[in-house]
Amino acid sequence: MTLIIVFILLLCYFLIATENITNINKAATAIFAGTVGWVLYICYGTNFVMSQHPDEYIDFLAGASPTSLAVKEYIANNVFLTYVGRASEVVTFLLATMTIVEILNNNGCFDFITQLLKTRSSKKMLWTLTGVTFLLSANLDNLTTTVMMLTLMHQVISSRRQRMVFGSAIVIAANMGGALTVIGDPSGLVIWNMGKVSATNFSMSLMIPCLISCIIPVWWIGRSLPERCDSEWITMPYRGNDTRLNVWQRLVMLFVGIGGLWFIPTFHNITQLSPFIGALCVLAVLWIVNEIFNRKLINSDQMTRSRVPGVLQYGVIQMMLFVMGMMLAIGVVQETGVTKWIIAEFGQHAKDVWLVGILSGAISSVLDNFATAMSFFSLSEAPLNDLYWKMISYATAVGGNILCVGSMSGMAFIKMERIHIGWYFRHVGLATLVASVFGLAILYFY
């Protein structure tokens, strides 16, 4: 049964890596692996529990006879819920931040981005898109930022050829900005929730590598752009029937939303509560402010239009389901004892973080970066703020940029602009690969 469960996870990895060929959604694959794995686990529950948790199970029985019902109850309440809780922390955090973005976007709090794009200079357009995306993705999740910026870019740039270049820069900036903080990428959020890294130490260690891995590829692809870009300016500010906020009200909401997200690491250090509680607190305050500012529209039942593209909402929901499925799938493999065996057999090689970083980066270029990061995280018991956690987080993030298929942000870009992997690797991936090596070296010797 252990071999069957491991095979299901490996099959899941294969389907995730070939999503652009098979057209099987990686979220569906991850959910299948996670649910079926636990069903198979509980069928042989007694064997697994007695091999992994014998003392705890005996204490749970408290002298009673071991029965099939008893072992299922133990697994459900003492084993399974542990992994569900860890996954739910991450998913709830993502749900809260996605809702914060929706509220801010509905009220026009990101209208300043379009104002910044009023230029005919290709270089200025490129670096403006890159800088804004990098900063936003460091505070929001990178998929939400990517889809929002790609949608905005699609409205402004009419030339598909130029959209391919600008979109590539957006994906790179979103992934590296997300890797910079513990709240910008699901993998960083996971190890922060696990207590493996502290927010400040994590960001300070990855700042220079992330900047290098963003600036070098963007500079390289910018060389192929003409002096002037084919831009179509949008009449601003946008008004619909969804908001009537003035400038200062939008600034207040932006301060509450983004400023609140910045405060979450401090909130966690003070209270030691899970970060998703801080995200929900920020959401609650922002929601109340939104109700106060828009009370006239709410009372007149006029707030019916959403400024958020449906693809953004659908994409983020897929990401949340994917995170849940992968964490459950890897969790059930851990409970079979396979992870402990791998650590015992190959643990000495895991001490070479340089080798591990290169390997994880290479795998994440074809597999999903979150799935790769979770797999490598499960193979180590390194202490707080160890280089191992930062190396895996960085390597998997930058690895997802090499072929564009290794991240959900890249897949969103491929689907939106119909990008061919060969074109991306020739024009973007090689520069990203070179920059990633520099970043790994700096992180290793820093």
DRENTI-945060 format. One record per residue (C-alpha): residue in one letter; z, x, y. Coordinates in Angstrom, 3 decimals, always signed. Layout:
BEGIN
   res          Z          X          Y
     A          Z          X          Y
...
# end
This chain:
BEGIN
   res          Z          X          Y
     M     +0.000     +0.000     +0.000
     T     +0.688     +2.918     +2.330
     L     -2.838     +4.199     +1.748
     I     -4.276     +0.743     +2.480
     I     -2.345     +0.469     +5.749
     V     -3.439     +3.966     +6.806
     F     -7.031     +3.133     +5.864
     I     -6.917     +0.029     +8.064
     L     -5.762     +2.151    +11.010
     L     -8.520     +4.714    +10.388
     L    -11.082     +1.907    +10.136
     C     -9.710     +0.582    +13.424
     Y    -10.256     +4.008    +14.999
     F    -13.832     +4.097    +13.699
     L    -14.656     +0.648    +15.098
     I    -13.080     +1.527    +18.446
     A    -15.093     +4.754    +18.660
     T    -18.336     +2.887    +17.860
     E    -17.715     -0.181    +20.022
     N    -20.832     +0.435    +22.102
     I    -22.905     +0.471    +18.876
     T    -21.239     -2.270    +16.824
     N    -20.389     -4.473    +19.833
     I    -17.069     -5.307    +18.200
     N    -14.469     -5.576    +20.944
     K    -11.802     -2.881    +20.615
     A     -9.069     -5.355    +21.590
     A     -9.983     -7.582    +18.630
     T    -10.041     -4.551    +16.335
     A     -6.616     -3.366    +17.493
     I     -5.065     -6.818    +17.160
     F     -6.490     -7.120    +13.631
     A     -5.114     -3.716    +12.593
     G     -1.690     -4.458    +14.064
     T     -1.251     -7.905    +12.544
     V     -2.729     -7.207     +9.101
     G     -0.801     -3.947     +8.860
     W     +2.540     -5.678     +9.335
     V     +1.628     -8.479     +6.908
     L     +0.836     -5.896     +4.229
     Y     +3.987     -3.964     +5.107
     I     +6.251     -6.940     +4.598
     C     +4.612     -7.701     +1.217
     Y     +6.082     -4.435     -0.054
     G     +9.052     -4.604     +2.279
     T    +11.760     -3.590     -0.178
     N    +10.055     -0.308     -1.091
     F     +9.390     +0.624     +2.547
     V    +12.865     -0.334     +3.755
     M    +14.657     +1.534     +0.971
     S    +12.607     +4.666     +1.652
     Q    +12.986     +4.621     +5.458
     H    +16.171     +2.653     +6.261
     P    +18.364     +2.629     +3.104
     D    +21.748     +2.960     +4.828
     E    +20.965     +0.431     +7.559
     Y    +19.690     -2.074     +5.003
     I    +22.801     -1.743     +2.839
     D    +24.992     -2.313     +5.885
     F    +22.861     -5.342     +6.756
     L    +23.419     -6.840     +3.289
     A    +27.196     -6.405     +3.669
     G    +27.717     -6.638     -0.085
     A    +25.307     -9.500     -0.655
     S    +22.600     -9.293     -3.304
     P    +19.247     -7.943     -2.080
     T    +16.645    -10.693     -2.178
     S    +13.092    -11.088     -0.983
     L    +14.275    -13.339     +1.830
     A    +16.952    -10.851     +2.890
     V    +14.555     -7.920     +3.163
     K    +12.071    -10.017     +5.140
     E    +14.836    -11.067     +7.490
     Y    +15.901     -7.453     +7.932
     I    +12.336     -6.316     +8.671
     A    +11.719     -9.160    +11.118
     N    +14.929     -8.666    +13.101
     N    +15.612     -4.926    +12.822
     V    +12.262     -3.194    +12.319
     F     +9.404     -5.357    +13.565
     L    +11.103     -6.540    +16.766
     T    +11.685     -2.933    +17.830
     Y     +7.945     -2.294    +18.051
     V     +7.250     -5.712    +19.521
     G     +9.809     -4.973    +22.236
     R     +8.224     -1.626    +23.122
     A     +4.745     -3.135    +23.265
     S     +5.946     -6.150    +25.232
     E     +7.499     -3.892    +27.868
     V     +4.128     -2.298    +28.557
     V     +2.133     -5.540    +28.376
     T     +4.547     -7.377    +30.672
     F     +4.348     -4.529    +33.176
     L     +0.539     -4.706    +33.107
     L     +0.655     -8.486    +33.482
     A     +2.930     -8.187    +36.523
     T     +0.774     -5.541    +38.224
     M     -2.412     -7.499    +37.497
     T     -0.885    -10.581    +39.124
     I     +0.212     -8.498    +42.127
     V     -3.376     -7.277    +42.532
     E     -4.697    -10.833    +42.273
     I     -2.330    -12.110    +44.964
     L     -3.167     -9.222    +47.305
     N     -6.894     -9.563    +46.708
     N     -6.834    -13.350    +47.177
     N     -5.259    -12.844    +50.590
     G     -7.754    -10.217    +51.719
     C     -5.280     -7.336    +51.680
     F     -7.977     -4.979    +50.353
     D    -10.569     -5.944    +52.977
     F    -10.029     -2.583    +54.674
     I    -11.830     -0.915    +51.756
     T    -15.101     -2.615    +52.609
     Q    -14.616     -1.665    +56.255
     L    -14.370     +1.976    +55.178
     L    -17.699     +1.675    +53.345
     K    -19.672     +0.883    +56.505
     T    -21.711     +4.059    +56.416
     R    -25.234     +5.206    +55.587
     S    -24.107     +8.691    +54.580
     S    -24.184     +9.150    +50.804
     K    -21.575    +11.923    +50.862
     K    -19.163     +9.907    +52.996
     M    -19.681     +6.854    +50.783
     L    -19.064     +8.926    +47.644
     W    -15.843    +10.551    +48.833
     T    -14.538     +7.323    +50.359
     L    -15.007     +5.475    +47.070
     T    -13.448     +8.395    +45.173
     G    -10.430     +8.759    +47.459
     V     -9.619     +5.050    +47.651
     T    -10.034     +4.627    +43.881
     F     -7.817     +7.629    +43.132
     L     -5.024     +6.371    +45.392
     L     -5.197     +2.778    +44.157
     S     -5.288     +3.703    +40.477
     A     -2.185     +5.858    +40.899
     N     -0.285     +2.702    +41.861
     L     -2.154     +0.017    +39.909
     D     -3.495     +0.220    +36.377
     N     -6.770     +2.143    +36.196
     L     -8.839     -0.627    +34.579
     T     -7.963     -3.138    +37.306
     T     -8.798     -0.578    +39.973
     T    -12.063     +0.396    +38.282
     V    -13.409     -3.141    +37.934
     M    -12.357     -4.069    +41.459
     M    -14.036     -0.982    +42.966
     L    -17.151     -1.348    +40.791
     T    -17.502     -4.968    +41.900
     L    -17.145     -3.934    +45.537
     M    -19.598     -1.040    +45.083
     H    -22.101     -3.357    +43.415
     Q    -22.046     -5.619    +46.466
     V    -22.564     -2.756    +48.915
     I    -25.073     -0.485    +47.108
     S    -28.465     -2.023    +46.298
     S    -30.050     +0.935    +44.443
     R    -29.178     +0.988    +40.736
     R    -29.748     +4.750    +40.572
     Q    -27.201     +5.329    +43.306
     R    -24.792     +2.812    +41.749
     M    -24.879     +4.893    +38.557
     V    -23.717     +7.959    +40.500
     F    -21.140     +6.157    +42.636
     G    -19.866     +4.232    +39.598
     S    -19.402     +7.461    +37.637
     A    -17.264     +8.830    +40.478
     I    -15.200     +5.623    +40.486
     V    -14.498     +5.886    +36.746
     I    -13.476     +9.549    +37.018
     A    -11.232     +8.902    +40.021
     A     -9.616     +5.863    +38.386
     N     -8.800     +7.682    +35.150
     M     -7.443    +10.790    +36.873
     G     -5.537     +8.801    +39.485
     G     -4.050     +6.704    +36.699
     A     -3.029     +9.834    +34.790
     L     -1.193    +11.161    +37.842
     T     +1.665     +8.642    +37.691
     V     +3.666     +6.940    +34.973
     I     +2.579     +3.493    +36.191
     G     -1.151     +4.213    +36.599
     D     -2.111     +4.389    +32.930
     P     -0.710     +2.587    +29.845
     S     -0.127     +5.868    +27.974
     G     +2.021     +7.250    +30.796
     L     +3.868     +3.959    +30.967
     V     +4.619     +4.125    +27.238
     I     +6.253     +7.569    +27.297
     W     +8.146     +6.638    +30.474
     N     +9.508     +3.550    +28.722
     M    +10.409     +5.731    +25.737
     G    +12.431     +8.026    +28.005
     K    +10.226    +11.045    +27.282
     V     +9.352    +11.857    +30.909
     S    +10.771    +11.268    +34.374
     A     +8.440     +9.848    +37.022
     T     +8.721    +12.625    +39.612
     N     +8.499    +15.534    +37.179
     F     +5.508    +13.942    +35.452
     S     +3.532    +13.436    +38.670
     M     +4.328    +16.849    +40.141
     S     +3.214    +18.615    +36.952
     L     -0.094    +16.729    +36.726
     M     -1.006    +16.667    +40.422
     I     -3.147    +19.826    +40.571
     P     -4.882    +19.339    +37.163
     C     -5.723    +15.707    +38.003
     L     -7.088    +16.625    +41.433
     I     -9.233    +19.398    +39.954
     S    -10.558    +17.123    +37.222
     C    -11.521    +14.586    +39.868
     I    -12.879    +16.764    +42.684
     I    -15.116    +19.122    +40.661
     P    -17.159    +16.432    +38.812
     V    -17.470    +14.264    +41.926
     W    -18.676    +17.252    +43.963
     W    -21.166    +18.097    +41.223
     I    -22.704    +14.631    +40.915
     G    -22.745    +14.279    +44.704
     R    -25.339    +17.057    +44.858
     S    -27.935    +14.715    +43.332
     L    -27.536    +12.071    +46.022
     P    -29.940    +11.788    +48.978
     E    -28.640    +12.154    +52.516
     R    -28.670     +8.403    +53.136
     C    -27.690     +5.626    +50.759
     D    -29.144     +2.147    +50.416
     S    -26.088     +0.190    +51.532
     E    -25.830     -3.460    +52.469
     W    -22.891     -4.157    +54.714
     I    -20.866     -7.252    +53.956
     T    -19.927     -9.488    +56.846
     M    -16.217     -8.991    +57.288
     P    -13.611    -10.227    +57.243
     Y    -14.216    -12.532    +54.319
     R    -12.920    -16.039    +54.764
     G    -12.931    -18.874    +52.295
     N    -10.593    -21.700    +51.649
     D     -8.066    -19.438    +49.987
     T     -6.293    -17.734    +52.905
     R     -5.866    -17.824    +56.676
     L     -3.620    -14.810    +57.063
     N     -3.868    -12.645    +60.151
     V     -3.828     -8.859    +60.097
     W     -0.059     -8.355    +60.323
     Q     +0.594    -10.868    +57.539
     R     -1.825     -9.023    +55.270
     L     -0.159     -5.725    +56.101
     V     +3.227     -7.213    +55.209
     M     +1.917     -8.401    +51.841
     L     +0.257     -5.040    +51.183
     F     +3.516     -3.256    +52.014
     V     +5.521     -5.540    +49.711
     G     +3.026     -5.204    +46.839
     I     +2.115     -1.510    +46.911
     G     +5.410     -0.372    +48.428
     G     +7.265     -2.305    +45.745
     L     +5.312     -0.548    +43.003
     W     +6.224     +2.818    +44.527
     F     +9.881     +1.806    +44.378
     I     +9.815     +0.955    +40.648
     P    +10.651     +4.514    +39.411
     T    +13.649     +4.581    +41.777
     F    +14.655     +1.109    +40.591
     H    +14.515     +2.351    +36.990
     N    +16.631     +5.435    +37.767
     I    +19.275     +3.332    +39.514
     T    +19.526     +0.446    +37.037
     Q    +18.234     +2.078    +33.820
     L    +16.504     -1.234    +33.138
     S    +12.989     -1.291    +31.725
     P    +10.303     -0.708    +34.398
     F     +8.760     -4.107    +33.744
     I    +11.873     -5.696    +35.272
     G    +11.145     -3.810    +38.489
     A     +7.501     -4.931    +38.391
     L     +8.575     -8.546    +37.925
     C    +10.990     -8.217    +40.867
     V     +8.150     -6.965    +43.070
     L     +5.947     -9.806    +41.850
     A     +8.646    -12.374    +42.594
     V     +9.161    -11.130    +46.165
     L     +5.404    -10.942    +46.805
     W     +4.948    -14.416    +45.362
     I     +7.600    -15.829    +47.683
     V     +5.994    -14.138    +50.703
     N     +2.637    -15.555    +49.631
     E     +4.105    -19.058    +49.399
     I     +5.631    -18.742    +52.870
     F     +2.515    -17.369    +54.562
     N     +0.162    -19.855    +52.886
     R     +2.442    -22.905    +52.885
     K     +0.015    -24.968    +54.991
     L     -2.872    -24.328    +52.611
     I     -0.650    -24.963    +49.594
     N     +0.642    -28.239    +51.016
     S     -2.897    -29.386    +51.751
     D     -4.063    -28.328    +48.269
     Q     -6.844    -26.144    +49.720
     M     -6.178    -22.904    +47.816
     T     -8.777    -23.424    +45.130
     R    -11.024    -20.363    +45.355
     S    -10.159    -17.074    +43.712
     R    -11.423    -13.832    +45.246
     V    -10.853    -11.997    +41.957
     P    -13.995    -11.656    +39.778
     G    -13.669    -13.271    +36.380
     V    -14.671     -9.987    +34.739
     L    -11.542     -8.356    +36.219
     Q     -9.223    -10.983    +34.785
     Y    -10.975    -10.919    +31.399
     G    -11.011     -7.126    +31.284
     V     -7.302     -6.785    +32.053
     I     -6.392     -9.416    +29.462
     Q     -8.404     -7.455    +26.895
     M     -6.554     -4.288    +27.882
     M     -3.172     -5.963    +27.416
     L     -4.152     -7.254    +23.975
     F     -5.541     -3.838    +23.058
     V     -2.300     -2.112    +24.069
     M     -0.251     -4.610    +22.072
     G     -2.453     -4.247    +18.988
     M     -2.523     -0.442    +19.019
     M     +1.222     -0.108    +19.482
     L     +1.862     -2.496    +16.572
     A     -0.726     -0.756    +14.357
     I     +0.665     +2.729    +14.975
     G     +4.188     +1.355    +14.612
     V     +3.565     +0.016    +11.118
     V     +2.068     +3.352    +10.064
     Q     +5.206     +5.078    +11.356
     E     +7.362     +2.743     +9.261
     T     +5.520     +3.686     +6.068
     G     +6.780     +7.267     +6.456
     V     +3.323     +8.800     +6.909
     T     +4.138    +10.045    +10.407
     K     +7.246    +11.886     +9.188
     W     +5.195    +13.489     +6.431
     I     +2.547    +14.656     +8.924
     I     +5.235    +16.098    +11.204
     A     +6.814    +17.933     +8.261
     E     +3.479    +19.321     +7.033
     F     +1.809    +20.159    +10.326
     G     +4.701    +20.218    +12.775
     Q     +4.410    +23.946    +13.353
     H     +0.880    +23.509    +14.718
     A     +2.091    +20.862    +17.174
     K     +4.105    +23.574    +18.916
     D     +0.849    +25.063    +20.211
     V     +0.394    +22.556    +23.013
     W     -2.812    +24.262    +24.174
     L     -4.435    +23.592    +20.787
     V     -3.027    +20.069    +20.684
     G     -4.328    +19.372    +24.179
     I     -7.863    +20.494    +23.326
     L     -7.839    +18.508    +20.088
     S     -6.543    +15.315    +21.706
     G     -9.065    +15.636    +24.539
     A    -11.935    +16.069    +22.090
     I    -10.857    +13.051    +20.043
     S    -10.349    +10.850    +23.091
     S    -13.904    +11.560    +24.244
     V    -15.208     +9.441    +21.367
     L    -12.127     +7.389    +20.553
     D    -10.193     +5.392    +23.137
     N     -7.850     +7.563    +25.225
     F     -4.894     +5.189    +24.808
     A     -5.310     +5.022    +21.028
     T     -5.553     +8.829    +20.890
     A     -2.521     +9.322    +23.122
     M     -0.395     +6.894    +21.096
     S     -1.350     +8.657    +17.866
     F     -0.345    +12.081    +19.204
     F     +2.815    +10.723    +20.838
     S     +3.967     +9.455    +17.440
     L     +3.636    +12.963    +15.964
     S     +6.221    +14.659    +18.161
     E     +9.913    +14.494    +18.902
     A     +9.752    +16.835    +21.899
     P    +12.579    +16.631    +24.462
     L    +12.539    +15.059    +27.933
     N     +9.781    +16.334    +30.261
     D     +8.410    +18.668    +27.613
     L     +4.924    +20.061    +28.224
     Y     +3.697    +18.245    +25.107
     W     +3.919    +14.783    +26.693
     K     +2.140    +15.864    +29.870
     M     -0.554    +17.771    +27.997
     I     -1.410    +14.771    +25.808
     S     -1.395    +12.381    +28.765
     Y     -3.689    +14.601    +30.796
     A     -6.000    +15.675    +27.948
     T     -6.609    +12.141    +26.702
     A     -7.228    +10.862    +30.233
     V     -9.768    +13.557    +31.081
     G    -11.280    +13.347    +27.601
     G    -12.142     +9.723    +28.266
     N    -14.371    +10.896    +31.134
     I    -16.550    +13.224    +29.089
     L    -18.682    +10.571    +27.351
     C    -17.473     +7.529    +29.337
     V    -16.841     +5.610    +26.097
     G    -13.356     +7.048    +25.684
     S    -11.674     +4.750    +28.190
     M    -11.669     +1.045    +28.965
     S    -12.617     +1.929    +32.544
     G    -15.686     +3.770    +31.285
     M    -16.633     +0.922    +28.973
     A    -16.386     -1.526    +31.874
     F    -18.759     +0.708    +33.845
     I    -21.205     +0.969    +30.923
     K    -21.309     -2.805    +30.489
     M    -21.576     -3.549    +34.196
     E    -24.367     -1.076    +35.031
     R    -25.930     -0.694    +31.540
     I    -25.389     +3.072    +31.517
     H    -26.765     +5.216    +28.686
     I    -24.316     +7.730    +27.246
     G    -26.966    +10.464    +27.216
     W    -27.602    +10.119    +30.947
     Y    -23.884    +10.100    +31.689
     F    -23.174    +13.230    +29.638
     R    -26.047    +15.211    +31.179
     H    -25.259    +14.303    +34.777
     V    -21.473    +13.797    +34.680
     G    -19.922    +14.680    +31.335
     L    -20.676    +18.411    +31.381
     A    -19.078    +18.856    +34.809
     T    -16.100    +16.803    +33.644
     L    -15.769    +19.001    +30.549
     V    -15.688    +22.184    +32.646
     A    -13.157    +20.692    +35.054
     S    -10.954    +19.525    +32.179
     V    -10.730    +23.077    +30.799
     F     -9.604    +24.368    +34.203
     G     -7.065    +21.546    +34.421
     L     -5.697    +22.259    +30.942
     A     -5.319    +25.942    +31.771
     I     -3.457    +25.205    +35.008
     L     -1.154    +22.720    +33.270
     Y     -0.448    +25.177    +30.439
     F     +0.400    +28.131    +32.652
     Y     +1.963    +26.164    +35.517
# end
